[in-house]
Amino acid sequence: MNSLLHVTKIAGKAVLRRHYSRNHLNAARSTLQKVEALYGALKPADRSRCDAYALDELGHAKFAPWLYVYTVVFGQFREGWIPDNFFDECVLPHNSGHHGELSQFRSMNSILFGAPEFPDLAVQINGMVIDRSGRAVRARDLADVLFAETDRIVFKSDSTQSGLGLVVLDRGSFDPTRVRELGAGVFQPFVHQHEAFQRIGNSPAVTTLRLTTATDDDGKPEVRAAFLCIGRAKDQHIRAGTDVLVPVDPATGTLSPVGYIPDWQRTDRHPDSNCLFAGFELPEFEACRAVALRNHARFPFVRCIGWDVTVDNHGAVRILEWNGGHTGIKFTEATQGPCFADLGWNKLRRPS
């Protein structure tokens, strides 16, 4: 019986790997069609370099399609790129493993990090609401705890991303008897963002700075990539597929003069606010970097983490989310990479 279960597990994992591999290839081919329509066809010489790099350096031809995308977006092939599917299949199992999956459980932020930059008010786990001090909150006291300093909060469900699983709650319409229906997750105050972030997007959605940090073999974290994620005027919160992404120099915080609206179309300004990206100064960039590095140092064995941070209207850095799994490297690899070339990730291979 045990040997049968073992064989069944191996077969199940193989099916899942094939499924994810097909999804990655379909996504890469679809994206390639879009970027080639915008920026011209991939040159035969660049295609050959991508194919050779995928096979000789990364071990399989299936890693070439994301390299095609990067090359068309960037304008030329660059050694050291990490294809999105290679990161998923070969890098993550070695660099994050199951520990990276802890980032799915937003309700554990305070327990894992104990950092004041996480603005968590309380968490709900297994039908219990626990305040920041670790005490259970009775239903009749919920409103007083959650709305002690604000009239509006957000609830972020565990195991969701890209703006899904987020609910805005107002004091006036709050019903404590319906809280259990929200499931596991975290309650956070509605962040009133810094004036500069409000100006660049002219949107109710909170502008976020994604900082991608990675640790070397000595456990030292460094900021390897960064981009600004800006909502649209009609959005109440950031949504993948409508947001505007702008590369940021991870060392200086300088905003690229060129950003990207969905489907990889370039723009030099936000389409709603008309704010130019060139010359825009990010508020408290060094403080944001310091917060990301300090918190990653507490969790160095998750080797790559994406931090979604913002700055509030008082100039305080807030960590809205962290991601220790698939941190969305393809945008930064294509626009400012290679970001991880010196870490030897290209030598990693899928665990057997």
N, C-alpha and C positions, 0 to 999 in steps of 0.2 A: 504493500500500500504506500509506504513512504517513497519508494523509488518511482511509483506511478505519479505521485504528487509532484515529485521533483521534475520529472519529464514534462508534466503538464505546465508547471511554472515556466520552464525553459521555453516551451512552445508558445505560451502566452506572451512572454517577453519578446520573442521573435516576431510575432504578429504585430505587437504594438510598435516595435522598431520600424517594421516595413510601413505601417500606417503613417507614423510621423515622418519618415523619410519621403514618402509620396507627397505628403502635405507640404513639406519644405520645398521639394522640387517644383510642385505646382505653383507655390507662392513666388518662388524665384523666377520662374518662366513668365508668370503673369506680370510681375514687377518689371522684368526686362522689356517686355513689349511696351509698357508705359514709358519707361525712361528712354528707350530708343526712339519712340514717337516724338519725344520732347527734345532730345539732344543728339539724335543721329545714331545710325547703326554702329554696333561694335565693330571695330576694325579687325580684319583677319589676323593681323600680327598680334594684336592684343588678345584675341580669342586663343591663339596658339599659346601665348604666355600663360594665360589663365589655366588652360588645359594641362600644360606641363607642370605648373605649380601645384595644381590640385592632385595630380597623380604622383609626382615625385616627392613633394614636400608633405602633403597631407594624406596621401595613401589611397585616394579613390577619386574617380572622375566625377562622382556625384557632388563633389564640393565645388565644382567649377561654376555652376549657374549663378550662385551668389557673387562670385568673383566677377562674372560678366556685369552684373548690376553695379557693383562698386566701381568698376572701370569706366562704365558709361557715365555715371554720376560725377566721378572725380575728374574724368577726362583723360586718364592714362592709368596703366596698370602699376601697382606698387607691391613690392615684395613685403611679406610680413602680415598681410591681411588675414583675418580670421573669418571665414564664411559663417553665416548665421547657423547653418545646419551642423557645421563642424563644432561650433561652440556648444550647441545643444547635445550632440552625440558623443563628442570626445572630451571636451573641456570640462563641462559641468560635473560629470561623474567623478572626476579626479579633484576638482577644485572646490566643489560645494557639497556634493553627495546629499545625503538625507538632511544634514544640518541646514542646508540652504532653504529647505522646505519650511523651516520655522517661520520664515517671513510671511507665509500665507496666513499665519495665525496672528492677526493684528492685535487680538486681545491679549497677547503676551508681550507687547512692546515694553511696557514698564518693568515687567519681571526680568526680561532679558537684558535691558540696557540701563534701567533706572535713570534715564537722562531727562532733565527738565525740558529739553527741546521737543520731546514728544508731548503734544498738548492734550493728551488723553484725560478725559474727565472720569470715565468709568468704563468697564468692560462687561459684556454679557457672555457667560460660558455655561453651557448645560442648564439654561433656564435661570441662572443666578446672575444678578448684577452686582459687581464688586467695584467699590470705589478705589481711588488711587492709593489709599492707605492699606488696601487689602481687606476691608470690611464689607460684608454683605449689606445691600441696601434694600430696605423693605419697600414694597410697592407704593405705600402711602407717602414715602419720603423721596421718591424718585425725582419728582419735579424740583424739589428744593435742592437736591444734589446736582442735577444736570444743568439747571438754569440759575445757579447761584450768582453767576456773574455775567450772564448773557441771556438774551431772549431767543437766540437761534443757535442750534447745534446741528451737527451732522453725525449720522451713524454709518460706519463703514463695515460691511460684512466681511468675515474671513473668507479667504480663498477666492477673492475676486480681484479684478484689475481693470485698467483702461476705463475707469469711470463707472464701471458696473457695480451694483451692490451698494450704492451710496444713496442715502435717504436724508433729506433735510427736514428737521423737526423744529417747530415753533412752539414757544411756551403757550400761546393762546389756544392752540389746537391739540396740545399734547395729551394723549390718553395713556396713562401708565398700565392699563389693563391690556393694551395691545403690544407692549414692548416685547413680550416673549415671542411674538410672531416674527420679529426681526431676525431671530437666530443668533448665532455667535458673532461677535464683532466688538467694535470699539466706538465709544461716544467721544466726539471731539467738539470743541467750540468752533463756531463758524468764524474762520479767520478773516479779519479785516486787513487786506493786504496793503503793503507799502505804496505810497503815492506813485512811485515810479512804475511799479508793476501794474497798477490800475491804469496809468496813462498809456502804457504801451499796448494794452489789449482793449481798453474801454469795454470791459466785459465783467459780468458778475463772477465769472469763473476765476479762481485764484491762480495767478501765474506761478509756475513752479520751475525751479532749477533742478535738472537731473544731473547729479554728480556720480560718475562711475568710478569707484575706487577698487584697487586690486592690491593684494599683499604679495611680497616676494617670499622666498623660502625662509627668510628670517622673521617673517611676520610683520614686516613694516608696510603699512598701507600708503599708497600714493593715489592722487587723483589722476586718472588716465584719460578721461573724456568728460565732456560737459555739453549740455544744450539747454536752451530755454524753451519751455512748453507754454504756449499762450492760447487761451480760449478765444472763441468767437463771441460776438456781441449777443447772440441768441442763446448761448450756453450758460447754464447755471453752475456747471462745473466742467473741468477738463474732460474731453471725450476723445478717445482715439478715433481717428478718421475725420475729425473736423478741426483739430487743433493745428496751430502753426508752430513749427519747430525751427529754432535758430541755433546753429553751432556757436559754442562759446569756447574761447581759448582756456583750457583747464589750468594754465599757470597764471594768467593775468586777469582773466575774467572779461576780456575784450570780446564784445559781441561781433559776430561775422556781419558784414554788410549785406549778406544774402541769406535769406531764410527759405523755408519750404512749406508750402501749403499741401494738403493731401494729394496723393498721386505724384509727389516729387516735383511739382512745379515750383520754380524759383520765383522769389519776390524780394524786393528791397525794402518793403514796408509791410506793416500789418494791414490786411485788407479792410478792416473796420475802422481802426483808429487813425489810419494813414501815418502812423508814427514810423519814421525811418529807423532801420536797425543800426546803420553806421553812426557811430558816435554816441549811441545810447550807453549810459553807464549803469551797470548792475549795482543795486544797493547791497552793502555789507557782504561783498563777495568773499573777502578773506575770512570773515566770520563763518560764512557757510562752509567754506573749505575746511576750516578748523573743526567745526562740528562733525562733518562727515568723517574726517580722519580720526578724531578722538573716539567716535563711536565704533568705527571699524576696528580700531585697536583693541576694543573689548571683545571682539568676535573674529580674531584673525584667521581662524581655520576655515571660515567661509571666505574663500579667496577672492571673490569678486562680488561686489554689492552695488546696486543702484540706489541712490538716495534721492527722494523727491523732497526738496526743501523749498521753503518760501521765507519771505521777510514780512513781518506784520507792520501795522501802521505806527508801532512804537520802536521799530528798528530791531526787533527780536527775531532770531532765527527759529523757525519751526520745522520740525521733521514731520511731513505729512504721511510718508510711507517709506519703507525700505524693501528691497527686493534682492534676495540672496539666490534666486533661481535664474531663469532666463531674463537677463537684465536689458534686453533690447539693444544689442550692440550694432546692428546693421546700419542704423542711421549715422552713428558717429564713425564707424569704420569707413563708410562710403564718403563722408564729408570731411573728416579730419584725421582718418587713420593712416597707417596702422597704429593702433593705440596700445598694443600689447606685444609688439614684435620682440622685445628683449626678454620676455618671460618664458620662452621655450614652449609655449602652448602648441605650436605647430608639430611638436614631437609626440604629443599625447595621442593615444588611440583609444577607441571604444573598449571598455572592459569586456572580457569574454563572459 
